[in-house]
Amino acid sequence: MHRRLAAARAAGRQSSPTFAPAQSLLPGGPQTLSLEARLLQILDEPPDASLSTREAFARKETALCEAIAAVPMLEVWHLHKRVSIGRSDDRLVKGLARLAPDRRAKVIAFMADARRREAQRSRAA
């Protein structure tokens, strides 16, 4: 992408006005933001008072994994990379830190497994 822009400038012309980076491929692109918003919504929801704490957080873990499974592998890969870095000012990292360590590890492992799931889906199709 940068080479193309540099080559266009070197040739003395501007890049095409229709050229725009694929935002969904970049961390923080539109789909990542909507996934992040959904994950934060799940993490911020209070546990169901009619369930035991264990059951309520098991449902929360399941909801997180279902939301992650619904988006493309590349978006999950970017999100996993960001969560693995674990910046202290990242709201998603803070939200995941509130989960029990074993549940947090399962959700992060589910993110890491996105590539394998995508490969299995494409093989089955």
N, CA, C and O atoms as a GROMACS GRO file, in nm:
protein
  500
    1MET      N    1   0.083  -0.117   0.000
    1MET     CA    2   0.000   0.000   0.000
    1MET      C    3   0.088   0.124   0.000
    1MET      O    4   0.063   0.217  -0.076
    2HIS      N    5   0.191   0.127   0.084
    2HIS     CA    6   0.280   0.243   0.092
    2HIS      C    7   0.364   0.254  -0.034
    2HIS      O    8   0.392   0.364  -0.080
    3ARG      N    9   0.404   0.142  -0.090
    3ARG     CA   10   0.484   0.143  -0.214
    3ARG      C   11   0.404   0.204  -0.327
    3ARG      O   12   0.456   0.281  -0.407
    4ARG      N   13   0.277   0.168  -0.334
    4ARG     CA   14   0.190   0.220  -0.440
    4ARG      C   15   0.177   0.372  -0.429
    4ARG      O   16   0.184   0.442  -0.530
    5LEU      N   17   0.160   0.423  -0.310
    5LEU     CA   18   0.148   0.566  -0.287
    5LEU      C   19   0.280   0.635  -0.318
    5LEU      O   20   0.281   0.741  -0.381
    6ALA      N   21   0.390   0.577  -0.274
    6ALA     CA   22   0.521   0.636  -0.301
    6ALA      C   23   0.551   0.637  -0.451
    6ALA      O   24   0.605   0.735  -0.502
    7ALA      N   25   0.516   0.530  -0.520
    7ALA     CA   26   0.538   0.524  -0.665
    7ALA      C   27   0.453   0.628  -0.737
    7ALA      O   28   0.499   0.688  -0.834
    8ALA      N   29   0.331   0.651  -0.690
    8ALA     CA   30   0.245   0.751  -0.751
    8ALA      C   31   0.301   0.891  -0.730
    8ALA      O   32   0.299   0.973  -0.821
    9ARG      N   33   0.350   0.918  -0.612
    9ARG     CA   34   0.410   1.049  -0.585
    9ARG      C   35   0.538   1.070  -0.664
    9ARG      O   36   0.563   1.179  -0.714
   10ALA      N   37   0.619   0.965  -0.676
   10ALA     CA   38   0.743   0.974  -0.752
   10ALA      C   39   0.715   1.001  -0.899
   10ALA      O   40   0.792   1.070  -0.966
   11ALA      N   41   0.605   0.948  -0.950
   11ALA     CA   42   0.568   0.969  -1.090
   11ALA      C   43   0.505   1.107  -1.109
   11ALA      O   44   0.472   1.144  -1.222
   12GLY      N   45   0.487   1.184  -1.000
   12GLY     CA   46   0.435   1.318  -1.011
   12GLY      C   47   0.284   1.325  -1.020
   12GLY      O   48   0.229   1.427  -1.061
   13ARG      N   49   0.217   1.222  -0.983
   13ARG     CA   50   0.071   1.225  -0.986
   13ARG      C   51   0.018   1.187  -0.849
   13ARG      O   52   0.086   1.121  -0.771
   14GLN      N   53  -0.101   1.229  -0.821
   14GLN     CA   54  -0.166   1.194  -0.695
   14GLN      C   55  -0.223   1.054  -0.706
   14GLN      O   56  -0.248   1.004  -0.816
   15SER      N   57  -0.243   0.990  -0.593
   15SER     CA   58  -0.307   0.859  -0.596
   15SER      C   59  -0.453   0.876  -0.637
   15SER      O   60  -0.509   0.986  -0.625
   16SER      N   61  -0.512   0.772  -0.682
   16SER     CA   62  -0.650   0.774  -0.728
   16SER      C   63  -0.742   0.821  -0.616
   16SER      O   64  -0.724   0.781  -0.501
   17PRO      N   65  -0.841   0.907  -0.647
   17PRO     CA   66  -0.931   0.952  -0.541
   17PRO      C   67  -1.018   0.841  -0.485
   17PRO      O   68  -1.073   0.855  -0.376
   18THR      N   69  -1.031   0.730  -0.558
   18THR     CA   70  -1.111   0.620  -0.508
   18THR      C   71  -1.030   0.526  -0.420
   18THR      O   72  -1.086   0.437  -0.356
   19PHE      N   73  -0.898   0.544  -0.416
   19PHE     CA   74  -0.813   0.458  -0.335
   19PHE      C   75  -0.830   0.492  -0.188
   19PHE      O   76  -0.814   0.607  -0.147
   20ALA      N   77  -0.862   0.393  -0.112
   20ALA     CA   78  -0.872   0.409   0.033
   20ALA      C   79  -0.829   0.280   0.097
   20ALA      O   80  -0.864   0.172   0.048
   21PRO      N   81  -0.754   0.286   0.207
   21PRO     CA   82  -0.714   0.162   0.273
   21PRO      C   83  -0.835   0.083   0.318
   21PRO      O   84  -0.938   0.140   0.355
   22ALA      N   85  -0.823  -0.046   0.315
   22ALA     CA   86  -0.933  -0.132   0.360
   22ALA      C   87  -0.942  -0.123   0.511
   22ALA      O   88  -0.864  -0.188   0.581
   23GLN      N   89  -1.034  -0.046   0.562
   23GLN     CA   90  -1.045  -0.022   0.705
   23GLN      C   91  -1.072  -0.149   0.784
   23GLN      O   92  -1.029  -0.161   0.898
   24SER      N   93  -1.142  -0.245   0.723
   24SER     CA   94  -1.172  -0.366   0.798
   24SER      C   95  -1.048  -0.452   0.818
   24SER      O   96  -1.049  -0.543   0.901
   25LEU      N   97  -0.940  -0.422   0.744
   25LEU     CA   98  -0.818  -0.500   0.760
   25LEU      C   99  -0.727  -0.440   0.867
   25LEU      O  100  -0.633  -0.505   0.912
   26LEU      N  101  -0.756  -0.318   0.908
   26LEU     CA  102  -0.672  -0.252   1.005
   26LEU      C  103  -0.728  -0.269   1.145
   26LEU      O  104  -0.850  -0.272   1.163
   27PRO      N  105  -0.640  -0.280   1.246
   27PRO     CA  106  -0.692  -0.287   1.382
   27PRO      C  107  -0.774  -0.163   1.411
   27PRO      O  108  -0.732  -0.051   1.381
   28GLY      N  109  -0.889  -0.182   1.470
   28GLY     CA  110  -0.976  -0.069   1.499
   28GLY      C  111  -1.064  -0.031   1.382
   28GLY      O  112  -1.127   0.074   1.384
   29GLY      N  113  -1.069  -0.116   1.277
   29GLY     CA  114  -1.156  -0.090   1.163
   29GLY      C  115  -1.300  -0.104   1.205
   29GLY      O  116  -1.328  -0.141   1.319
   30PRO      N  117  -1.394  -0.075   1.114
   30PRO     CA  118  -1.536  -0.074   1.150
   30PRO      C  119  -1.586  -0.202   1.214
   30PRO      O  120  -1.658  -0.197   1.314
   31GLN      N  121  -1.550  -0.318   1.158
   31GLN     CA  122  -1.602  -0.442   1.214
   31GLN      C  123  -1.540  -0.471   1.350
   31GLN      O  124  -1.608  -0.520   1.440
   32THR      N  125  -1.412  -0.440   1.367
   32THR     CA  126  -1.347  -0.461   1.496
   32THR      C  127  -1.414  -0.375   1.602
   32THR      O  128  -1.435  -0.419   1.714
   33LEU      N  129  -1.449  -0.251   1.565
   33LEU     CA  130  -1.514  -0.163   1.661
   33LEU      C  131  -1.651  -0.217   1.701
   33LEU      O  132  -1.687  -0.211   1.818
   34SER      N  133  -1.726  -0.269   1.604
   34SER     CA  134  -1.857  -0.322   1.641
   34SER      C  135  -1.843  -0.449   1.725
   34SER      O  136  -1.922  -0.472   1.816
   35LEU      N  137  -1.743  -0.531   1.695
   35LEU     CA  138  -1.718  -0.650   1.776
   35LEU      C  139  -1.676  -0.607   1.916
   35LEU      O  140  -1.722  -0.663   2.016
   36GLU      N  141  -1.589  -0.509   1.923
   36GLU     CA  142  -1.544  -0.461   2.054
   36GLU      C  143  -1.662  -0.407   2.134
   36GLU      O  144  -1.672  -0.433   2.254
   37ALA      N  145  -1.749  -0.332   2.069
   37ALA     CA  146  -1.866  -0.278   2.139
   37ALA      C  147  -1.954  -0.391   2.191
   37ALA      O  148  -2.004  -0.384   2.303
   38ARG      N  149  -1.973  -0.495   2.111
   38ARG     CA  150  -2.056  -0.608   2.153
   38ARG      C  151  -1.991  -0.681   2.271
   38ARG      O  152  -2.059  -0.718   2.366
   39LEU      N  153  -1.860  -0.702   2.264
   39LEU     CA  154  -1.790  -0.771   2.373
   39LEU      C  155  -1.796  -0.688   2.502
   39LEU      O  156  -1.817  -0.743   2.610
   40LEU      N  157  -1.778  -0.558   2.489
   40LEU     CA  158  -1.788  -0.472   2.608
   40LEU      C  159  -1.929  -0.473   2.666
   40LEU      O  160  -1.947  -0.469   2.788
   41GLN      N  161  -2.029  -0.477   2.577
   41GLN     CA  162  -2.167  -0.485   2.624
   41GLN      C  163  -2.190  -0.613   2.704
   41GLN      O  164  -2.252  -0.610   2.810
   42ILE      N  165  -2.139  -0.724   2.653
   42ILE     CA  166  -2.154  -0.852   2.724
   42ILE      C  167  -2.080  -0.848   2.857
   42ILE      O  168  -2.133  -0.892   2.959
   43LEU      N  169  -1.959  -0.794   2.856
   43LEU     CA  170  -1.879  -0.789   2.978
   43LEU      C  171  -1.941  -0.697   3.083
   43LEU      O  172  -1.930  -0.723   3.203
   44ASP      N  173  -2.005  -0.589   3.038
   44ASP     CA  174  -2.062  -0.491   3.132
   44ASP      C  175  -2.200  -0.530   3.184
   44ASP      O  176  -2.247  -0.473   3.282
   45GLU      N  177  -2.266  -0.626   3.117
   45GLU     CA  178  -2.398  -0.668   3.164
   45GLU      C  179  -2.387  -0.730   3.302
   45GLU      O  180  -2.299  -0.813   3.327
   46PRO      N  181  -2.477  -0.691   3.393
   46PRO     CA  182  -2.472  -0.754   3.526
   46PRO      C  183  -2.515  -0.901   3.515
   46PRO      O  184  -2.600  -0.934   3.432
   47PRO      N  185  -2.459  -0.987   3.597
   47PRO     CA  186  -2.499  -1.128   3.594
   47PRO      C  187  -2.646  -1.144   3.630
   47PRO      O  188  -2.700  -1.067   3.709
   48ASP      N  189  -2.708  -1.243   3.573
   48ASP     CA  190  -2.849  -1.273   3.600
   48ASP      C  191  -2.862  -1.316   3.746
   48ASP      O  192  -2.799  -1.413   3.789
   49ALA      N  193  -2.942  -1.244   3.821
   49ALA     CA  194  -2.958  -1.271   3.965
   49ALA      C  195  -3.027  -1.403   3.993
   49ALA      O  196  -3.013  -1.458   4.102
   50SER      N  197  -3.101  -1.456   3.896
   50SER     CA  198  -3.172  -1.582   3.920
   50SER      C  199  -3.080  -1.703   3.905
   50SER      O  200  -3.119  -1.815   3.938
   51LEU      N  201  -2.958  -1.682   3.857
   51LEU     CA  202  -2.863  -1.791   3.838
   51LEU      C  203  -2.753  -1.785   3.944
   51LEU      O  204  -2.729  -1.682   4.006
   52SER      N  205  -2.688  -1.897   3.962
   52SER     CA  206  -2.572  -1.896   4.050
   52SER      C  207  -2.460  -1.818   3.980
   52SER      O  208  -2.464  -1.798   3.859
   53THR      N  209  -2.364  -1.775   4.056
   53THR     CA  210  -2.253  -1.698   3.999
   53THR      C  211  -2.182  -1.779   3.892
   53THR      O  212  -2.147  -1.727   3.786
   54ARG      N  213  -2.161  -1.906   3.920
   54ARG     CA  214  -2.093  -1.994   3.824
   54ARG      C  215  -2.171  -2.002   3.692
   54ARG      O  216  -2.112  -1.990   3.585
   55GLU      N  217  -2.302  -2.023   3.700
   55GLU     CA  218  -2.385  -2.033   3.580
   55GLU      C  219  -2.391  -1.900   3.505
   55GLU      O  220  -2.385  -1.898   3.382
   56ALA      N  221  -2.402  -1.789   3.579
   56ALA     CA  222  -2.411  -1.657   3.515
   56ALA      C  223  -2.284  -1.626   3.436
   56ALA      O  224  -2.292  -1.576   3.324
   57PHE      N  225  -2.169  -1.655   3.494
   57PHE     CA  226  -2.045  -1.626   3.423
   57PHE      C  227  -2.015  -1.728   3.314
   57PHE      O  228  -1.945  -1.697   3.218
   58ALA      N  229  -2.067  -1.849   3.327
   58ALA     CA  230  -2.055  -1.946   3.218
   58ALA      C  231  -2.136  -1.896   3.098
   58ALA      O  232  -2.092  -1.910   2.984
   59ARG      N  233  -2.253  -1.840   3.123
   59ARG     CA  234  -2.334  -1.784   3.014
   59ARG      C  235  -2.263  -1.665   2.950
   59ARG      O  236  -2.268  -1.647   2.829
   60LYS      N  237  -2.199  -1.583   3.033
   60LYS     CA  238  -2.125  -1.468   2.982
   60LYS      C  239  -2.010  -1.514   2.893
   60LYS      O  240  -1.986  -1.457   2.787
   61GLU      N  241  -1.939  -1.617   2.936
   61GLU     CA  242  -1.830  -1.674   2.856
   61GLU      C  243  -1.882  -1.727   2.723
   61GLU      O  244  -1.821  -1.705   2.619
   62THR      N  245  -1.994  -1.797   2.726
   62THR     CA  246  -2.055  -1.851   2.605
   62THR      C  247  -2.097  -1.738   2.511
   62THR      O  248  -2.076  -1.747   2.390
   63ALA      N  249  -2.156  -1.633   2.566
   63ALA     CA  250  -2.199  -1.519   2.484
   63ALA      C  251  -2.079  -1.451   2.418
   63ALA      O  252  -2.086  -1.409   2.302
   64LEU      N  253  -1.969  -1.439   2.491
   64LEU     CA  254  -1.847  -1.379   2.435
   64LEU      C  255  -1.796  -1.464   2.318
   64LEU      O  256  -1.762  -1.410   2.212
   65CYS      N  257  -1.791  -1.595   2.337
   65CYS     CA  258  -1.741  -1.684   2.232
   65CYS      C  259  -1.834  -1.684   2.110
   65CYS      O  260  -1.786  -1.692   1.997
   66GLU      N  261  -1.964  -1.676   2.132
   66GLU     CA  262  -2.059  -1.670   2.020
   66GLU      C  263  -2.041  -1.541   1.940
   66GLU      O  264  -2.047  -1.543   1.818
   67ALA      N  265  -2.019  -1.430   2.010
   67ALA     CA  266  -1.997  -1.302   1.941
   67ALA      C  267  -1.868  -1.306   1.861
   67ALA      O  268  -1.862  -1.254   1.749
   68ILE      N  269  -1.765  -1.367   1.916
   68ILE     CA  270  -1.636  -1.378   1.847
   68ILE      C  271  -1.648  -1.468   1.725
   68ILE      O  272  -1.591  -1.438   1.621
   69ALA      N  273  -1.723  -1.577   1.738
   69ALA     CA  274  -1.737  -1.672   1.627
   69ALA      C  275  -1.815  -1.613   1.510
   69ALA      O  276  -1.805  -1.664   1.398
   70ALA      N  277  -1.892  -1.508   1.534
   70ALA     CA  278  -1.978  -1.452   1.430
   70ALA      C  279  -1.905  -1.355   1.336
   70ALA      O  280  -1.963  -1.311   1.237
   71VAL      N  281  -1.781  -1.321   1.365
   71VAL     CA  282  -1.709  -1.225   1.281
   71VAL      C  283  -1.597  -1.293   1.204
   71VAL      O  284  -1.555  -1.403   1.241
   72PRO      N  285  -1.548  -1.230   1.097
   72PRO     CA  286  -1.442  -1.291   1.017
   72PRO      C  287  -1.314  -1.314   1.097
   72PRO      O  288  -1.285  -1.245   1.194
   73MET      N  289  -1.240  -1.414   1.052
   73MET     CA  290  -1.119  -1.457   1.121
   73MET      C  291  -1.018  -1.343   1.135
   73MET      O  292  -0.954  -1.331   1.240
   74LEU      N  293  -1.003  -1.261   1.034
   74LEU     CA  294  -0.903  -1.154   1.039
   74LEU      C  295  -0.936  -1.053   1.148
   74LEU      O  296  -0.845  -1.002   1.215
   75GLU      N  297  -1.062  -1.024   1.167
   75GLU     CA  298  -1.103  -0.932   1.274
   75GLU      C  299  -1.070  -0.990   1.411
   75GLU      O  300  -1.022  -0.920   1.500
   76VAL      N  301  -1.096  -1.119   1.427
   76VAL     CA  302  -1.067  -1.186   1.554
   76VAL      C  303  -0.917  -1.190   1.577
   76VAL      O  304  -0.870  -1.174   1.690
   77TRP      N  305  -0.841  -1.212   1.470
   77TRP     CA  306  -0.694  -1.216   1.481
   77TRP      C  307  -0.642  -1.083   1.533
   77TRP      O  308  -0.557  -1.081   1.623
   78HIS      N  309  -0.691  -0.972   1.477
   78HIS     CA  310  -0.648  -0.839   1.523
   78HIS      C  311  -0.687  -0.818   1.669
   78HIS      O  312  -0.608  -0.765   1.748
   79LEU      N  313  -0.805  -0.859   1.704
   79LEU     CA  314  -0.852  -0.843   1.841
   79LEU      C  315  -0.768  -0.928   1.937
   79LEU      O  316  -0.733  -0.882   2.045
   80HIS      N  317  -0.738  -1.051   1.897
   80HIS     CA  318  -0.655  -1.139   1.981
   80HIS      C  319  -0.517  -1.078   2.002
   80HIS      O  320  -0.463  -1.080   2.113
   81LYS      N  321  -0.461  -1.025   1.896
   81LYS     CA  322  -0.329  -0.963   1.906
   81LYS      C  323  -0.332  -0.847   2.005
   81LYS      O  324  -0.242  -0.832   2.088
   82ARG      N  325  -0.436  -0.765   1.996
   82ARG     CA  326  -0.451  -0.650   2.084
   82ARG      C  327  -0.469  -0.694   2.230
   82ARG      O  328  -0.408  -0.636   2.320
   83VAL      N  329  -0.552  -0.794   2.252
   83VAL     CA  330  -0.576  -0.843   2.387
   83VAL      C  331  -0.450  -0.908   2.444
   83VAL      O  332  -0.422  -0.896   2.564
   84SER      N  333  -0.374  -0.976   2.359
   84SER     CA  334  -0.252  -1.041   2.404
   84SER      C  335  -0.147  -0.940   2.448
   84SER      O  336  -0.069  -0.967   2.539
   85ILE      N  337  -0.145  -0.823   2.384
   85ILE     CA  338  -0.051  -0.717   2.424
   85ILE      C  339  -0.088  -0.667   2.562
   85ILE      O  340   0.000  -0.641   2.645
   86GLY      N  341  -0.218  -0.653   2.588
   86GLY     CA  342  -0.266  -0.622   2.723
   86GLY      C  343  -0.236  -0.482   2.772
   86GLY      O  344  -0.194  -0.465   2.887
   87ARG      N  345  -0.256  -0.382   2.690
   87ARG     CA  346  -0.232  -0.244   2.733
   87ARG      C  347  -0.326  -0.208   2.848
   87ARG      O  348  -0.444  -0.245   2.846
   88SER      N  349  -0.274  -0.138   2.944
   88SER     CA  350  -0.353  -0.105   3.063
   88SER      C  351  -0.463  -0.002   3.036
   88SER      O  352  -0.557   0.009   3.114
   89ASP      N  353  -0.453   0.073   2.926
   89ASP     CA  354  -0.555   0.173   2.895
   89ASP      C  355  -0.662   0.120   2.798
   89ASP      O  356  -0.746   0.197   2.752
   90ASP      N  357  -0.658  -0.009   2.767
   90ASP     CA  358  -0.753  -0.070   2.674
   90ASP      C  359  -0.876  -0.117   2.752
   90ASP      O  360  -0.865  -0.199   2.843
   91ARG      N  361  -0.994  -0.065   2.715
   91ARG     CA  362  -1.118  -0.101   2.787
   91ARG      C  363  -1.150  -0.249   2.777
   91ARG      O  364  -1.197  -0.309   2.873
   92LEU      N  365  -1.124  -0.308   2.661
   92LEU     CA  366  -1.153  -0.451   2.644
   92LEU      C  367  -1.062  -0.536   2.733
   92LEU      O  368  -1.108  -0.633   2.793
   93VAL      N  369  -0.937  -0.500   2.740
   93VAL     CA  370  -0.844  -0.573   2.827
   93VAL      C  371  -0.889  -0.563   2.972
   93VAL      O  372  -0.886  -0.662   3.046
   94LYS      N  373  -0.932  -0.443   3.012
   94LYS     CA  374  -0.982  -0.425   3.149
   94LYS      C  375  -1.108  -0.508   3.173
   94LYS      O  376  -1.124  -0.567   3.280
   95GLY      N  377  -1.197  -0.511   3.074
   95GLY     CA  378  -1.320  -0.590   3.088
   95GLY      C  379  -1.291  -0.738   3.100
   95GLY      O  380  -1.351  -0.807   3.183
   96LEU      N  381  -1.200  -0.788   3.018
   96LEU     CA  382  -1.164  -0.930   3.026
   96LEU      C  383  -1.092  -0.963   3.156
   96LEU      O  384  -1.103  -1.074   3.207
   97ALA      N  385  -1.019  -0.865   3.210
   97ALA     CA  386  -0.948  -0.888   3.336
   97ALA      C  387  -1.044  -0.911   3.452
   97ALA      O  388  -1.006  -0.969   3.553
   98ARG      N  389  -1.168  -0.865   3.437
   98ARG     CA  390  -1.266  -0.886   3.544
   98ARG      C  391  -1.319  -1.030   3.546
   98ARG      O  392  -1.380  -1.072   3.645
   99LEU      N  393  -1.296  -1.104   3.438
   99LEU     CA  394  -1.337  -1.245   3.438
   99LEU      C  395  -1.239  -1.326   3.522
   99LEU      O  396  -1.126  -1.285   3.544
  100ALA      N  397  -1.285  -1.440   3.567
  100ALA     CA  398  -1.196  -1.532   3.639
  100ALA      C  399  -1.084  -1.575   3.543
  100ALA      O  400  -1.107  -1.586   3.422
  101PRO      N  401  -0.964  -1.599   3.595
  101PRO     CA  402  -0.852  -1.632   3.507
  101PRO      C  403  -0.878  -1.748   3.411
  101PRO      O  404  -0.837  -1.744   3.295
  102ASP      N  405  -0.946  -1.853   3.459
  102ASP     CA  406  -0.971  -1.966   3.369
  102ASP      C  407  -1.069  -1.930   3.259
  102ASP      O  408  -1.053  -1.975   3.145
  103ARG      N  409  -1.170  -1.851   3.288
  103ARG     CA  410  -1.267  -1.808   3.185
  103ARG      C  411  -1.200  -1.713   3.086
  103ARG      O  412  -1.222  -1.724   2.965
  104ARG      N  413  -1.120  -1.621   3.137
  104ARG     CA  414  -1.047  -1.528   3.050
  104ARG      C  415  -0.955  -1.605   2.956
  104ARG      O  416  -0.947  -1.574   2.837
  105ALA      N  417  -0.886  -1.705   3.008
  105ALA     CA  418  -0.797  -1.786   2.926
  105ALA      C  419  -0.873  -1.861   2.817
  105ALA      O  420  -0.824  -1.874   2.705
  106LYS      N  421  -0.992  -1.910   2.850
  106LYS     CA  422  -1.074  -1.980   2.750
  106LYS      C  423  -1.117  -1.887   2.638
  106LYS      O  424  -1.113  -1.925   2.521
  107VAL      N  425  -1.158  -1.765   2.672
  107VAL     CA  426  -1.203  -1.669   2.571
  107VAL      C  427  -1.085  -1.630   2.481
  107VAL      O  428  -1.100  -1.622   2.359
  108ILE      N  429  -0.969  -1.605   2.541
  108ILE     CA  430  -0.851  -1.568   2.462
  108ILE      C  431  -0.806  -1.685   2.375
  108ILE      O  432  -0.764  -1.665   2.261
  109ALA      N  433  -0.814  -1.805   2.427
  109ALA     CA  434  -0.780  -1.924   2.346
  109ALA      C  435  -0.878  -1.941   2.231
  109ALA      O  436  -0.840  -1.984   2.122
  110PHE      N  437  -1.005  -1.908   2.255
  110PHE     CA  438  -1.104  -1.916   2.149
  110PHE      C  439  -1.071  -1.816   2.038
  110PHE      O  440  -1.087  -1.846   1.920
  111MET      N  441  -1.025  -1.697   2.077
  111MET     CA  442  -0.981  -1.599   1.977
  111MET      C  443  -0.863  -1.653   1.898
  111MET      O  444  -0.859  -1.640   1.775
  112ALA      N  445  -0.768  -1.712   1.967
  112ALA     CA  446  -0.648  -1.765   1.901
  112ALA      C  447  -0.680  -1.878   1.805
  112ALA      O  448  -0.605  -1.903   1.711
  113ASP      N  449  -0.790  -1.945   1.828
  113ASP     CA  450  -0.828  -2.061   1.747
  113ASP      C  451  -0.910  -2.023   1.623
  113ASP      O  452  -0.957  -2.112   1.552
  114ALA      N  453  -0.927  -1.895   1.597
  114ALA     CA  454  -1.012  -1.850   1.486
  114ALA      C  455  -0.962  -1.901   1.351
  114ALA      O  456  -1.043  -1.937   1.265
  115ARG      N  457  -0.833  -1.904   1.332
  115ARG     CA  458  -0.778  -1.948   1.203
  115ARG      C  459  -0.814  -2.094   1.174
  115ARG      O  460  -0.851  -2.129   1.062
  116ARG      N  461  -0.802  -2.179   1.276
  116ARG     CA  462  -0.835  -2.321   1.259
  116ARG      C  463  -0.983  -2.339   1.229
  116ARG      O  464  -1.021  -2.418   1.142
  117ARG      N  465  -1.068  -2.265   1.301
  117ARG     CA  466  -1.212  -2.274   1.276
  117ARG      C  467  -1.247  -2.230   1.135
  117ARG      O  468  -1.332  -2.291   1.070
  118GLU      N  469  -1.182  -2.125   1.088
  118GLU     CA  470  -1.206  -2.076   0.951
  118GLU      C  471  -1.163  -2.180   0.849
  118GLU      O  472  -1.232  -2.200   0.748
  119ALA      N  473  -1.051  -2.247   0.872
  119ALA     CA  474  -1.004  -2.351   0.782
  119ALA      C  475  -1.101  -2.469   0.778
  119ALA      O  476  -1.129  -2.524   0.672
  120GLN      N  477  -1.153  -2.508   0.894
  120GLN     CA  478  -1.249  -2.617   0.899
  120GLN      C  479  -1.378  -2.581   0.828
  120GLN      O  480  -1.437  -2.666   0.760
  121ARG      N  481  -1.422  -2.455   0.842
  121ARG     CA  482  -1.542  -2.411   0.772
  121ARG      C  483  -1.524  -2.415   0.621
  121ARG      O  484  -1.614  -2.457   0.549
  122SER      N  485  -1.408  -2.371   0.574
  122SER     CA  486  -1.384  -2.368   0.430
  122SER      C  487  -1.369  -2.511   0.373
  122SER      O  488  -1.407  -2.538   0.259
  123ARG      N  489  -1.314  -2.602   0.453
  123ARG     CA  490  -1.302  -2.742   0.410
  123ARG      C  491  -1.438  -2.808   0.401
  123ARG      O  492  -1.462  -2.889   0.312
  124ALA      N  493  -1.526  -2.775   0.493
  124ALA     CA  494  -1.658  -2.835   0.497
  124ALA      C  495  -1.747  -2.784   0.383
  124ALA      O  496  -1.840  -2.852   0.340
  125ALA      N  497  -1.718  -2.664   0.337
  125ALA     CA  498  -1.802  -2.604   0.232
  125ALA      C  499  -1.772  -2.657   0.094
  125ALA      O  500  -1.835  -2.616  -0.004
   0.00000   0.00000   0.00000
